[in-house]
Amino acid sequence: MINQRGKIFVNTTFDLKVLKIVIKRNWYWCALISILLVVSAFIYVRYTKPVYESSMLIQLNSENQGADVLDFKDIRKEGTIAKEIELLRSQLLFEKAVADLPLTVSLYAKGEFLTETLYKQGVVRIMPLIIKDSSLFGTPIFLSSMEDKIIMNFKFNGGNYNYKFAPNSLLKTPFFDMRVIVDNWSQFVLNSTSNKLYFELNDKSTMSRRLRPGLTVTPVDANARTVQISFRSHSPLLAKEMIQSLTANFFKYDENIKKESADNVLEFIAVQLDSLTRELKMAKDSIMVYQRMENITNPEQIAANTSQKIEKLRTEIRQGMEELRVLNSVQDKLEGNPNSLDVYRLIPVIIGKSYESSLNSQIQELYNLIEEKEDLLYQVTPQNENIKKLEMRIQIRKENIDEVIDLLSQRIEEKLAIIREDLEEFEDSYFQLPEKQMELSRLNNIKELNEKYFSLLTDKKAVYSISNAGYASDNKVLNDASASGSPVFPKVELIYGVSLFLALSLSLAFLFLRYLLFNEINQLSDLKAIIPRKVGVLGSVPQNKNKETYSLLVVDNNPRSMISESFRALRTNLSFVKNDIRTITVTSTVSGEGKTFIVLNLAGIIALTGKKVLVVDLDMRRPTVHHGLEATNEKGMSNLLARLCHKEEVIQQTRIQNLNFISAGPIPPNPSELLLGSRLDELIVEFKKEYDVVIFDNPPIGLVSDGVRLLTKVDVPIYVFRSNYSKRNYADKLHEISAIEEMKNINVVLNAVDAKKSLYGYGYGNYYNED
């Protein structure tokens, strides 16, 4: 099945014949692709500097016996290994590793294509003693031999420097002092002759920056704390020793840095403890001075005692005031003439007072006198002498009591005044206590803070000291580094495998593309698949192996040839198309498909049967019939159609009896007008009167359309395709013209079929053998 999109055809079904054709035509391209890729792979492998890789697997761990013994967490132990990995990747550690290796000098052997790094290889060793000019770093210094001397030469700052000296001797130059040690002189001579030996002096920091991209640090198992360290270099020995040096420096640096960190912490703690000791002493001294100055030992106890004293003084004031009130009450009761009952009632009032002992006897005596008077009045009159004596004694006793009361009142008031002064003093002291207490609390807080910090640092110092004493690095090398014998780049097997895979893939892709875009007609079956159903197939003609410039008449030269047999088959098949065929026109899509070859040989094979045949060349743009018949083209159809001559003047004889032809004649400026004019119809009638069969060589209708008209005028139009030349989209034109209503009996012929693949045999054609 053919998908047609404009002029692009894509094969969507599998056809073994087409595949064989595609392979046959393009196998050399596949071979060329394969050869190019394999050669490219060989050149790449041969002239690519090999890279070697060395790897080491380590386990990061540390042991702290102090932490285990005292059962506390190791203060330096962390759960992740991120810090260790970054340390392994650091420029600092890599420079330490480079410094431990003999990389002050790099020795090279420069070949025609590759430069080999000779790290601890070869028979020569460079031992620089003094580098006088650091700007010489990186400059190639070449070594060669002359007789029994070493020749050293290099270019530096625009100058050429050459030195000749004995091997193993000290060479002093303005740039450096060094020895060149040669272990095997004959081998050195051989190496310096076959290659260019040179060395470069290196700056360690520059060398580390140049080598560091080859380092790879990869965590393998975070739980197991395992890390893989890899290094790539052009020297397998350098790769191995770089890994070993880096790992050794890491173990040493990791242990030292952790112990140094602990020592720094301990030193800091010691300094802080010294400072805190001084500050703590100053805080305690400040508290003691303040307590002495303010006479404060315990602010809380002082506050409680002062409060109790104030309350006590207030109670005493209340009691004093009460006693004064009682005294005033007694004094008021005694004024006038109190009876015995009133006086008697005063005795309970003063009970419990401070002055009870002083007034009680006085009031008791006064009560007795009044009671005696009252008893006597029952017996005598108020004017009785005894009554008057009693009244006098009562008066005197009252006066005595008044004097006592006044004296007691004065004493109580004095006492109250003293108590009030004490109360005021205690109250002032009590109100000042918060400020003193706050100041004392501040000093105590400073002391307590320092004590707490001091205690914390003392504990930490003990922990760090024990941890540092019990710490030991327990990093392990699980898989040691080794010098690899095979490079990791380029991988020879992989590169050749990829090149072969690409060669196969590209070849298959190329063949597949060629198969998909295969647009040629090869066999008659291909042609049958794309032509319209109403179009017949006359047959095919094998390829003429004789390469000629123009199509020739060949059927008369070898009647038993395969080509002659094929034209006999065409002649036979024409008889089945229509009886008594008088006119035939042969056309094609483009020039070069062999329509003239079909015209000449079909006419010849018909003429050999005794019929009178005329061949007319109407392809006036590219006339070729006269070339095939080895005749001239001075006059022809262009003259005849233009009515410039008669037909007798243009008809020419051929070497076959009964076969005549008319050439195209001079190329006219207007071939379309001539072919489309009525003169051609008149000539066809005249030709049919004189000849049994007239065969026209029509112009290719794929290029010009003026030949389509003639196809409708003849008995059998023949459309020619050429095997391995005609494109499948040429059938589009056949579809167009077959749709014309006047088009009758159109047939196709496949020209130039490969005889090896055709079905021709001896004697007969392939018409009846085709499906």
C-alpha positions, 0 to 999 in steps of 0.5 A: 500500500502506498500513502500519497501526499503530494509527491511524497510516497511512504511504504507502509507495508513489507515487501521483500523484493523492495527490501532486497533492492534497497539493501543491494543499492545501499549496502555499501553505505552501511559498510561505509558507516560501519567502517567509519564508526569503527575507525573513529572508535579505534582512533579515539581509543588509540589517541585518547589519553587513558584515565585510571581510577583508584578507590578506597572504602573507609569507615568513620568512627571514634571511641570514647572510653571515658564516656562509656565508663561514666555513662554520658553522651560523647559531646563530640560525637554526631549522628551525621557524617556530612562534616567529615565528607566536606573535610575530605572534599576540602581544598585544605586537606587535598593540599596536605595530601599533595604536599606529602607526594613527590609532585614538585616535578612532573615528568612527561614523555611526549609522543607523536600524538599522546603525552604520557605522565611518568609518575615514579616511572622511567629511568630519570629522576628530577631532584630540585634543590632550590627554586630561584624563580617561581615564575618558571613553574609550568614551563616545559623543560626538555631533556635529551642526550648527547654522547655521555651528557644530558642536554637541557633546554627550555624557552622562558620569557622570550629567551632560549636556555640550553645546559649541558651537564653530566648525569647525577651532577649538580646543575646550577642555573639562574633559575634553579639548582637541581640534580638529574638522576639517571638510573639507566643511561642506555634506556634514557638515551632510547627514551629521549630518542623515541619520545620527547622527555620533558618535565615541569616544576610545579607549585603545590597550590596550583597542582592541587587545584589542577588535580582536585577535580579528579577527586570524588567522595561518595557516602555509601551507607550513612548508618554504617558511616562508610565513605568511598573515596575515588581519584582519577588520574592519567597515572594509575600509581598517582591515583593510588598514592593520592587516595592513600595520602588523602586518607592518611591526612584525613585520619590524622587531621580529624583526630588532631582537630577534635582533640584540639577542639576539646583542648580549646574548650578546656582552655576556655573553661579554665579562663572562665573559671579563673574569671568567675572565681574573682567575680564570685569573691568580689560578689561575696565581699560586696554582700558582706560590706553592704550588710555591715554598712546597713547592719543587715544580716537577714532582711526577712527576719528583720522585717518580721521583727520590726513589724512585731515591734511596731505592732507591740508599740501600737498595742502599748499606745492603745493600752496607754490611751485606755489607761488615760481614759480610765484615769479621766473617768475615775477623776470625773466620778470622784468630782462632787459627792459620789456615794459609796456605790459609785466609788465601789464601782470604780474598783473593777475599772482599774483592775489590770491596769498598771496603776492598779496597785497605786489607786486601788488602796486609795479608792478602797479607803475612800469607799470605806470613808464614804460608806462609814459616813453613810452609815453614820448619817443614819444615826446622826445629822449631817451637822454632826461633828463626826460627819464633818470629820469624815467629810474632811477625811473624804475630801483629803482622800479625794485630793490625794486620789486626784494628785495620784491620778494627775501624776499617773496621767503625766507618766502615761503621757510621757511614756506614750510620747516615748512609744510614739517616737519609737514607733515612728523610728521603727516605721521609718526603718520598716519602710526603708527595708524594701530598698535595702532588701532589693539591693541585697537581693541584687548582690545575692543574685549576682553571687548566685549567678556566678556560683551557678555558672561556676558550677556549670563550667566546673562540670563541663570541665570534668566532662571534657577532661574525661572525654578528651582523656578517653577519646581515640580515633577509630576510623578504619580502611575497609578496602585499601586503594590499588593501582588499576591496570585498566583505564576507566576512560576510555573503556575500550569494550564499551566504545567498540560496542557503542560504535558497532551498535551505532553502526548497526543502528544507523545502517538499519535506520538508513535502510529503513528510511530508504525503504520507507521513501523507496519510490521506484517501480522495479517489477511488473507487480509494483506497476500493477499495484499502482495503476488504475484498474481500467488500464491494461498491462501489455508486459515488460521488456528486459534491460538492454545490457548494451549501453548506447547513447540513444535508443536503437532498433535491436530486434532484427539483430538477434531474433532469439534474444530475450528482448526480441522475445519480450517484444513478440509477447507485446505484439501478441498481447496487443492482438488481445487488446483490439483486433486490427490495430491501425494506430498506436501511440507510445508516451511516458511521464518524463524523458528517459523512460525508454518510450522511443526504444519501445516504439522502434522495436515494437514497430520492428517486430510488427514489420517482421510479420510482413505488415507495413509499418510507419513510425512517426516521431512527434517528440519535437522538443527532444527528437531521438527516433532518427538517432535510433535508426541512424538517419538524418533529421533535416525534414520531418513532422514539424515541416509536414505539420506546418505544410512546408512539404509533402509526406513523400519528402519526409518518409525514410526507409529503414534496414527492415523491409516494410518499416518506414519512419518520419523524423521529428524534423527541425525543432519548431518554436511552437510544437504545441500548436502544431500537435493540436492543429487539424493537420495532424488529424488529416495526416493520420488518415493519410498514413492509415491509407498507406500503412497497416500500422502507424506508431507515434512516438509521443512527447512525455505527457508528464512534462507537456500536455500537448500529447494527451490529445493524440492518445484519444485519437489512436486505437491503442495508447501505450504508457511506458514506465522504466524499472528502477527509474520511474517513480511511483508518483508517475502513476498519478498522471496515468490516473488523470489521463485514464479518467478522460472519457475519450481514452480507450484501450490504454495499456502500460509497458514496464521497460528495462526490467532486470533480466535476472529477476524477471520471468523470461525464459527461452522463446516466450515472454512473460505475459501469461506468466504474470498473475 
